[in-house]
Amino acid sequence: MIFSKKLGIALGLLAGTLTACQVSTPPPPEPYGALPSERQLRWHEMETYTLIHFTPTTYQNKEWGFGDADPAIFNPTEFDANQIANAAAAGGFKGLISVAKHHDGFCLWPTATTNYSVAQSPWRDGKGDMVKEFMGAAKKANLAFGVYLSAWDRNDIRYGSEAYPEAYRQQLTELMTGYGDLFTSWHDGANGGDGYYGGRNEKRLIDRSSYYNWKDKTWPIVREHQPMAMIFSDIGPDMRWVGNEHGHAAETSWATITLKGIEGKEPMPGYLDDSNLTTGTRGGESWIPAECDVPHRSGWFYHPEQDAQVKSPDALFEIYLKSVGRGANMNLGLAPMPNGQLHANDVASLKGFGEKLEKTFSSNLASKAKITTSNTRGDHKAYSADQILDDDRYSYYASDDDVLNPSLELDLGGEQEFDLIRLRENIKLGQRLDSVRISTWDGQDWQKIAGATSIGATRIIKLSEPVRATKVRIELFAPVAPTLSDFGLYKEAHVAYDIDQSPSAIVRVPSNSVKLTTGDGLAAAMDRNPVTFSELSEKIFVFDIGTQTIGGFFYLPRQDGKKEGMVTRYRLSGSQDNAKWEIIKEGEFSNIKSNPIEQVVRFSKNVQYKYIKFEATETVERGFSASELGFIK
């Protein structure tokens, strides 16, 4: 009797042990490749934010200031940081970056490093701090706040000497310690060139590989004072430039990258082989995801002639799909008017975009689906496929280690119509998936409707037309056990959108009223067709204007994606006899290589010459090219 009782107890303990073994949670998949840091995870979750360009350059109607503007012109009498921040928040954006100093060198805070700042302007009687006002407005609108600090300074007489980097690091320290918690410290790759430089008006070049001592002296300032701030530059180290200013990542864009130097030197901002910035590198050495920066208008700064060229909600949504929807983040440039507020058209566009995002992604049409899988890790609920339909981007489905191509079938419980498919990986375990294939059931067989590579933090596939389906299959392909944390089906929403379409202030001189006197090679540049372009070896062109009064000119660079012949510097001269010439205007087309938009240049006053000569004094590589070239009244 005693023996029987003891045997029963032993068997019971054994059964309990076996049951415990059977239900214990299998270990998670081993992490794969480079992994995101905690700050990078928080950044991925943001998805979108804005970048505010507002300096004396706004008052000069330029894209890059030369550094020679009088601080007295900077006086935005109606400046309203709250209006700007609220408009960004209405657009669904999660952050706001103040361009605290652009290439013109003008500082929007009362820095101790230079006398070229708001302290020397009439705004707020020289006692204002625009960075602080943007910080307060961002906080009030529930937006994260960050700062942009240009390393290139076209005003500072010290630029190019050993003294300037120390002053730059002091500016960075002021910003890192005086404006609360920052989500980013943003550093442009433009460095060195023509500038005012304290009145020297010369060209200064620096050794981009070593001048700023980024890794040893400059970026450690950010790490010390703002450990959660993402550092942006061409090379990261936290997020990289996507390689263009269209707002588009490549169709295949990996969050990992192996950076490539040039001339045997370590890659640095503005000094690298940028051939893989857009795509990243599969299995790359570092997790440095792409940021897609793009202006809301054609240019980064406000230009009145672009008031009707604000990107529509639909255009912004397309950018969202090609940035956030390809694993990157979207950084939209906003440009306040000289009065210190956003134009009504900009506000309307942002509001429409926010509404479109909300309406499109408010309802996951697959949320009530029943899912079956070809394999589940350890056949355990901790890795069940149901987790791809919850709201946690880090709960996930996983397969066993030896199952690299699992499939998931979703019964939608009825017919659904959709045209957007969203997927996410649990990137805490790395970017594991090579690709996915999506199919729908037609009653007899599975029919492929979409496929994608480089899933990562977020992948959104836009179908060419809406699809109706009752069942969907997801096939995963990876070199290791894949993890999928999110799956959604959505239908793109449409929102009402209306802006002031008043005619632009630009009145163009009819091309047939102007005669080219130096050959006939500019026909394609004078046909008012932006698709065609002229490409010539000569760079000087003389026009017979007749008796017309001219107020300026416009130049549209080639739009075929190439840069050869783009004009970067110009000179306009006038003559009554085609012999004696007077200079009317000379200057630069800044940032034209990265953002090849129409350049409109107004003269300081209207002129009346029989002949006007256009000289391309500096072009990209060789020769001259133009999609459009003409004059305005």
C-alpha positions in Angstrom: 0.0 0.0 0.0 2.8 2.4 0.9 4.8 1.4 -2.2 1.8 2.0 -4.4 1.2 5.4 -2.9 4.9 6.4 -3.4 4.7 5.1 -7.0 1.7 7.2 -7.7 3.4 10.3 -6.3 6.5 9.6 -8.5 4.5 9.1 -11.6 2.6 12.3 -10.9 5.8 14.3 -10.5 7.2 12.8 -13.8 4.0 13.7 -15.6 4.2 17.2 -14.3 7.8 17.5 -15.4 7.0 16.3 -18.9 4.1 18.7 -19.1 6.3 21.6 -18.0 8.8 20.7 -20.7 6.1 20.5 -23.3 4.7 24.0 -22.5 8.0 25.9 -21.8 8.6 28.7 -24.2 11.1 28.0 -27.0 14.0 30.4 -27.1 13.6 33.3 -29.5 15.5 33.3 -32.8 19.2 34.5 -32.5 19.6 38.1 -33.6 20.7 38.4 -37.2 23.3 40.9 -38.4 23.7 44.5 -37.3 21.0 45.6 -34.8 19.3 49.0 -34.1 20.1 50.9 -30.9 17.4 52.0 -28.5 17.5 55.5 -30.0 17.2 54.1 -33.5 14.1 52.1 -32.5 12.4 55.2 -31.1 13.3 57.0 -34.3 11.8 54.3 -36.5 8.6 54.6 -34.5 8.4 58.3 -35.3 8.3 57.8 -39.1 7.8 61.5 -40.0 9.0 64.9 -38.9 9.7 68.4 -40.3 12.6 70.7 -40.9 12.1 74.5 -40.7 14.3 76.7 -43.0 14.0 80.3 -41.9 17.0 82.7 -41.9 17.9 86.0 -43.6 18.1 83.9 -46.8 14.2 84.0 -46.7 14.3 87.7 -47.2 16.8 87.5 -50.1 14.6 85.0 -52.0 17.5 82.6 -52.3 18.1 78.9 -51.6 21.6 79.3 -50.0 22.6 82.6 -48.4 26.1 83.9 -49.2 26.7 85.0 -45.7 26.6 88.7 -46.5 23.0 89.6 -45.5 22.6 92.5 -43.1 21.0 91.1 -39.8 18.8 94.2 -40.0 16.7 92.5 -42.7 15.7 89.7 -40.3 12.5 91.0 -38.6 9.5 88.6 -38.9 7.0 90.9 -37.3 4.3 88.2 -37.2 6.5 85.2 -36.3 4.4 82.4 -34.7 6.2 79.2 -33.9 2.9 77.8 -32.6 1.3 78.2 -36.0 4.1 76.3 -37.7 4.2 73.5 -35.1 0.4 73.1 -35.1 0.4 72.8 -38.9 3.1 70.1 -38.7 1.1 68.3 -36.0 -2.0 68.5 -38.1 -0.1 66.7 -40.8 0.6 63.8 -38.5 4.2 64.6 -38.2 5.9 63.6 -34.9 8.8 66.0 -34.7 10.1 69.5 -35.6 13.7 70.4 -36.4 14.8 74.0 -36.2 17.5 75.0 -38.7 19.4 76.9 -36.0 22.1 77.9 -38.5 22.2 77.3 -42.2 25.1 77.8 -44.6 24.8 81.6 -44.4 26.1 81.4 -40.8 23.2 83.4 -39.2 22.3 81.9 -35.8 18.7 81.8 -34.6 19.8 81.8 -31.0 21.9 84.4 -29.1 25.1 82.4 -29.3 28.3 83.6 -27.6 30.4 82.4 -30.6 29.6 85.1 -33.2 27.9 88.5 -33.6 26.0 87.2 -36.6 22.8 86.2 -34.9 19.3 87.2 -33.8 20.9 89.3 -31.2 22.0 91.7 -33.9 18.6 91.8 -35.6 15.6 94.0 -34.9 13.4 91.0 -34.2 12.3 91.0 -30.6 14.6 94.1 -30.2 17.6 91.8 -30.4 16.5 89.9 -27.3 14.8 86.9 -29.0 15.7 83.3 -29.2 14.0 81.6 -32.1 15.3 78.2 -31.4 13.8 78.4 -27.9 10.4 79.5 -29.3 10.4 76.6 -31.7 11.3 74.3 -28.8 8.4 75.6 -26.8 6.0 75.4 -29.7 7.0 71.8 -30.4 6.5 70.7 -26.9 3.1 72.4 -26.8 2.1 70.6 -30.0 3.4 67.2 -28.6 6.2 67.1 -31.1 9.7 65.9 -30.5 12.3 68.7 -31.0 15.7 68.7 -32.8 18.2 71.0 -34.3 20.1 71.4 -37.5 23.5 73.1 -37.3 25.4 73.7 -40.6 29.1 73.0 -40.4 29.8 75.2 -43.4 29.6 78.9 -42.4 29.9 81.4 -45.3 29.9 84.4 -42.9 32.5 83.4 -40.4 36.0 84.9 -41.1 37.5 81.9 -39.2 36.1 79.3 -41.6 39.0 77.2 -43.0 41.3 78.0 -40.0 41.9 75.8 -36.9 39.8 78.2 -34.9 36.5 77.6 -36.7 35.9 73.9 -35.7 36.3 74.9 -32.0 33.7 77.7 -32.5 31.5 75.2 -34.2 31.8 72.7 -31.4 30.9 75.5 -28.9 27.8 76.3 -30.9 26.9 72.6 -30.8 27.4 72.5 -27.1 25.1 75.5 -26.6 22.4 73.8 -28.6 22.9 70.4 -26.9 22.7 71.9 -23.4 20.2 74.7 -23.7 17.1 73.3 -25.4 15.8 70.3 -23.5 15.7 66.8 -24.8 16.5 66.6 -28.5 15.6 63.7 -30.8 18.2 64.7 -33.4 21.4 66.6 -34.2 21.3 67.2 -37.9 24.5 67.8 -39.9 24.5 68.7 -43.6 27.1 67.4 -46.0 27.6 70.8 -47.8 31.1 72.1 -46.7 33.4 74.6 -48.3 33.1 76.9 -51.3 32.4 80.6 -52.1 31.4 82.8 -49.3 31.5 86.2 -47.6 33.9 85.1 -44.9 33.9 88.4 -43.0 34.1 90.4 -46.2 36.8 88.5 -47.9 34.4 87.3 -50.6 36.5 84.3 -51.6 36.4 80.5 -52.1 37.6 78.4 -49.2 38.0 74.7 -49.3 38.6 72.4 -46.3 39.8 68.8 -45.9 36.4 67.1 -45.4 38.1 63.9 -44.2 39.6 65.6 -41.1 38.7 69.3 -40.6 35.8 68.8 -38.2 37.2 65.8 -36.4 33.6 64.5 -36.3 34.2 61.2 -34.5 36.8 62.2 -31.9 35.7 65.7 -30.9 32.4 66.8 -32.5 29.9 63.9 -32.3 30.9 63.0 -28.7 29.4 66.4 -27.6 26.0 65.0 -28.8 26.5 61.7 -27.1 27.5 63.3 -23.8 24.6 65.8 -23.6 21.9 64.1 -25.7 22.4 60.3 -25.6 19.0 59.7 -27.3 19.5 62.2 -30.1 19.9 60.7 -33.5 23.0 62.0 -35.4 22.3 62.6 -39.0 24.9 63.0 -41.8 25.8 61.4 -45.1 27.3 58.6 -43.1 25.1 58.6 -40.0 26.3 57.4 -37.5 22.6 56.9 -36.6 20.7 57.7 -39.8 22.1 58.4 -43.3 21.1 60.6 -46.2 19.1 58.7 -48.8 21.2 60.3 -51.6 18.5 62.5 -53.1 16.1 65.3 -52.2 13.0 63.8 -53.8 12.0 62.0 -50.6 12.3 58.5 -52.2 14.3 55.5 -50.9 15.1 52.8 -53.4 12.6 50.0 -54.1 15.1 47.8 -52.2 16.5 49.9 -49.3 18.3 48.1 -46.5 18.6 49.6 -43.0 22.1 48.1 -42.9 25.0 49.5 -44.8 28.7 49.1 -45.3 30.0 52.7 -45.8 32.6 53.2 -48.5 35.4 55.8 -48.3 37.4 57.3 -51.1 41.1 57.7 -51.8 41.8 55.1 -49.1 40.4 57.3 -46.3 37.6 56.7 -43.8 34.2 57.9 -45.0 33.1 61.2 -43.5 30.2 63.6 -44.1 30.6 65.1 -47.6 33.6 62.8 -48.2 32.6 59.3 -49.2 31.6 57.0 -52.1 27.8 57.6 -52.0 26.9 55.0 -54.5 25.0 52.8 -51.9 23.4 55.5 -49.8 20.0 55.0 -51.5 20.0 51.2 -51.3 22.0 50.4 -48.3 23.8 47.0 -48.1 22.3 43.6 -47.5 24.1 42.3 -44.4 25.9 45.6 -44.0 28.3 46.3 -41.2 26.2 48.9 -39.4 22.5 49.7 -38.8 22.2 53.2 -40.3 18.8 53.5 -41.9 18.0 56.1 -44.5 16.3 59.4 -43.9 14.4 60.9 -46.9 14.5 64.7 -46.8 12.3 66.6 -49.2 11.0 70.2 -49.3 7.2 70.8 -49.1 7.6 73.3 -51.9 10.0 73.1 -54.8 12.7 74.8 -52.7 13.8 74.6 -49.1 13.3 78.3 -48.4 10.2 80.4 -49.1 9.8 81.9 -52.6 6.6 83.7 -53.4 6.5 82.4 -57.0 6.1 78.9 -55.5 2.9 79.6 -53.5 0.9 77.4 -56.0 3.6 74.7 -56.1 3.1 73.3 -52.6 3.0 69.5 -52.7 -0.6 68.2 -52.5 -1.7 65.7 -49.8 -1.7 63.0 -52.6 1.9 64.0 -53.5 3.0 63.9 -49.8 1.3 60.5 -49.4 3.3 59.1 -52.4 6.5 60.4 -50.7 5.4 58.7 -47.5 4.9 55.4 -49.3 8.4 55.7 -50.9 10.1 56.7 -47.7 8.4 55.3 -44.6 7.0 52.6 -46.8 10.5 51.5 -47.7 12.0 51.4 -44.2 13.2 55.0 -44.1 11.8 58.1 -42.3 10.3 61.1 -44.0 11.7 64.6 -43.2 9.6 67.3 -44.8 11.1 70.8 -45.2 8.7 73.7 -44.3 9.4 77.2 -45.4 7.8 80.1 -43.4 7.2 83.4 -45.3 9.1 86.6 -44.4 6.4 87.5 -41.9 7.3 84.3 -39.9 4.3 82.1 -40.6 3.5 79.4 -43.1 1.4 80.3 -46.2 -2.2 79.2 -46.1 -1.5 76.8 -49.0 1.1 75.0 -47.0 -1.2 74.8 -44.0 -4.0 73.4 -46.1 -1.7 70.8 -47.7 -0.4 69.6 -44.3 -3.9 69.3 -42.9 -5.0 67.3 -45.9 -2.1 65.0 -45.6 -2.8 64.3 -42.0 -6.4 63.5 -42.7 -5.4 61.2 -45.5 -3.0 59.3 -43.3 -5.6 59.0 -40.5 -8.4 57.8 -42.8 -6.2 55.4 -44.8 -4.6 53.6 -41.8 -7.3 53.8 -39.2 -8.8 50.4 -40.1 -6.8 47.3 -40.9 -9.1 45.2 -43.2 -7.2 42.1 -42.0 -7.7 42.7 -38.3 -10.3 40.0 -37.8 -8.6 37.4 -40.0 -8.1 33.8 -38.9 -4.5 32.7 -39.6 -3.1 29.3 -40.3 0.7 28.7 -40.8 2.9 26.1 -42.4 5.1 26.2 -39.3 5.2 28.0 -36.0 8.2 28.2 -33.8 8.0 25.3 -31.3 4.3 25.2 -32.1 4.0 27.7 -29.2 1.6 30.6 -28.8 4.5 32.9 -27.9 5.3 33.0 -31.6 1.8 32.6 -33.0 0.8 34.4 -36.1 -2.1 36.2 -34.4 0.5 38.7 -33.2 0.9 40.2 -36.6 -2.6 41.7 -36.2 -2.1 43.3 -32.8 -0.9 46.9 -32.2 2.6 45.9 -30.9 5.3 46.3 -33.5 7.6 44.1 -31.4 5.3 41.1 -30.8 6.0 38.7 -33.6 5.4 35.5 -35.5 8.5 33.3 -36.0 9.2 29.9 -37.5 11.6 27.2 -36.4 15.2 27.7 -37.1 15.3 25.2 -40.0 12.2 26.7 -41.7 13.3 29.6 -43.8 10.3 29.8 -46.1 7.2 29.6 -44.0 3.8 30.7 -45.3 0.8 32.3 -43.5 -2.8 32.1 -44.8 -5.3 34.6 -43.7 -9.1 34.0 -44.0 -10.5 37.5 -44.0 -14.0 36.3 -43.0 -15.5 37.8 -46.1 -14.5 39.8 -49.2 -12.3 42.9 -48.6 -11.1 45.5 -51.1 -7.7 46.9 -50.6 -4.8 48.6 -52.5 -2.1 48.9 -49.8 -0.3 46.1 -48.0 1.8 46.9 -44.9 4.4 44.6 -43.3 6.9 45.0 -40.5 9.6 42.8 -39.1 10.6 42.7 -35.4 13.8 44.7 -36.1 15.1 44.1 -32.6 16.2 40.8 -34.0 17.7 42.4 -37.2 16.5 42.8 -40.8 16.0 39.1 -41.5 13.7 38.9 -44.5 15.1 38.8 -48.0 11.7 39.1 -49.6 8.0 38.4 -49.3 5.3 37.2 -51.8 1.6 38.0 -51.4 -1.1 36.1 -53.1 -4.9 35.9 -53.1 -7.2 32.9 -53.5 -9.3 33.0 -56.7 -11.5 30.0 -55.7 -9.2 27.5 -57.3 -5.6 28.6 -56.9 -3.3 31.2 -55.4 -2.6 34.2 -57.6 0.4 36.4 -56.9 -0.5 40.1 -56.5 2.6 41.6 -55.0 6.2 41.0 -53.8 8.8 43.1 -52.0 12.3 43.0 -50.7 13.9 44.8 -47.7 11.0 44.7 -45.3 12.6 46.0 -42.1 10.8 48.6 -39.9 8.0 49.2 -42.3 7.2 48.1 -45.9 4.2 49.4 -47.7 3.3 47.9 -51.1 1.0 50.0 -53.3 -1.0 47.9 -55.8 -1.6 49.2 -59.2 -5.3 48.9 -58.7 -7.6 47.7 -55.8 -8.0 44.0 -55.2 -10.9 42.1 -53.8 -10.2 38.9 -51.9 -11.5 36.6 -49.1 -8.1 34.9 -48.5 -4.5 36.2 -48.5 -1.3 34.2 -48.4 2.0 35.6 -47.2 5.2 33.7 -48.2 8.4 34.7 -46.3 11.9 34.2 -47.6 15.0 34.6 -45.4 18.4 33.2 -44.7 17.4 32.6 -41.1 14.1 32.0 -39.3 12.0 35.0 -40.3 10.1 37.2 -37.9 7.0 39.1 -38.9 5.5 41.6 -36.4 2.8 43.4 -38.5 0.5 42.8 -41.4 -2.2 45.0 -42.7 -4.5 45.6 -45.6 -5.7 49.1 -46.3 -7.6 51.1 -48.9 -6.1 54.5 -49.8 -8.5 57.3 -48.7 -9.1 60.4 -50.6 -9.5 63.8 -49.0 -10.9 67.2 -50.2 -8.1 69.7 -50.9 -8.2 73.2 -52.1 -5.6 75.9 -52.3 -5.3 79.4 -53.7 -4.3 78.9 -57.3 -3.8 82.6 -58.0 -1.5 83.3 -60.9 2.2 83.4 -60.0 3.8 86.8 -59.7 6.1 85.7 -62.5 5.2 87.1 -66.0 7.3 85.3 -68.5 8.5 87.1 -71.7 7.2 85.1 -74.7 10.1 83.1 -76.2 9.1 84.1 -79.7 9.7 87.8 -78.8 13.4 87.1 -78.0 16.0 86.3 -80.6 19.2 84.3 -80.0 22.0 86.0 -81.8 24.7 83.4 -81.1 23.7 80.3 -83.0 20.5 78.2 -82.8 21.4 75.5 -80.3 19.0 76.7 -77.6 15.8 75.7 -79.4 14.9 73.0 -76.9 15.6 75.3 -74.0 13.2 77.9 -75.4 10.3 75.6 -76.3 8.6 75.8 -72.9 8.7 72.0 -72.7 10.5 70.9 -69.5 11.1 67.4 -70.8 13.3 68.5 -73.7 16.7 70.2 -73.1 19.6 71.7 -74.9 23.1 70.4 -74.3 26.0 72.5 -75.8 29.7 73.0 -75.5 29.4 76.8 -75.5 28.4 78.7 -72.3 27.8 82.2 -73.5 24.5 83.3 -75.2 23.4 86.7 -76.4 19.8 87.6 -76.8 18.2 90.4 -78.8 15.5 91.7 -76.5 14.4 94.6 -78.6 12.7 97.3 -76.7 11.2 95.1 -73.9 11.7 95.9 -70.2 13.2 92.9 -68.3 12.8 92.2 -64.6 14.8 89.0 -64.3 15.3 85.5 -65.8 14.6 81.9 -65.1 16.7 78.7 -65.7 15.4 75.1 -65.4 18.2 72.5 -65.3 17.8 69.3 -67.3 15.2 67.0 -65.8 16.5 63.6 -67.0 18.3 62.8 -63.8 21.8 63.7 -65.1 23.8 66.6 -64.0 26.2 67.3 -66.8 26.2 70.9 -67.9 24.0 72.2 -65.0 24.7 75.8 -64.4 26.0 76.5 -60.8 27.2 80.1 -61.3 26.0 82.7 -63.8 26.5 86.3 -65.0 23.9 88.5 -66.8 25.1 91.6 -68.7 23.3 94.2 -70.8 24.3 96.2 -73.9 22.7 98.6 -76.4 25.2 97.9 -79.2 26.3 94.3 -78.5 29.8 95.6 -77.8 30.0 97.5 -74.6 28.5 95.5 -71.7 27.3 96.3 -68.2 26.9 93.6 -65.6 23.3 93.4 -64.4 23.5 90.4 -62.1 25.8 87.6 -61.1 25.4 84.8 -58.6 25.0 81.1 -57.9 22.4 78.4 -58.2 23.0 76.8 -54.9 22.0 73.2 -54.2 20.9 72.8 -57.8 22.7 69.4 -58.1 20.7 67.9 -55.2 17.4 69.7 -56.0 17.2 70.5 -59.7 14.3 72.9 -59.6 13.6 76.0 -61.6 15.7 79.0 -60.6 14.1 82.4 -60.8 16.3 85.4 -60.4 15.0 88.9 -60.1 17.1 92.0 -60.9 17.3 94.8 -58.3 15.4 96.9 -60.8 13.9 96.5 -64.2 16.3 97.0 -67.1 15.9 97.9 -70.8 18.8 96.8 -73.0 18.6 95.8 -76.6 20.9 92.9 -75.9 21.3 90.7 -72.8 24.2 88.2 -72.4 23.8 85.1 -70.3 27.1 83.5 -69.2 27.3 80.1 -67.5 30.5 80.9 -65.5 30.5 77.6 -63.7 28.8 74.3 -64.7 28.8 70.7 -63.6 31.6 68.8 -65.3 31.6 70.2 -68.8 29.5 72.2 -71.3 26.1 73.7 -70.8 22.6 72.2 -70.5 19.2 73.7 -69.9 15.6 72.5 -70.1 14.3 76.1 -70.0 16.0 79.5 -70.2 14.2 82.8 -70.5 13.3 86.1 -69.1 10.6 87.6 -66.9 9.0 91.0 -66.9 
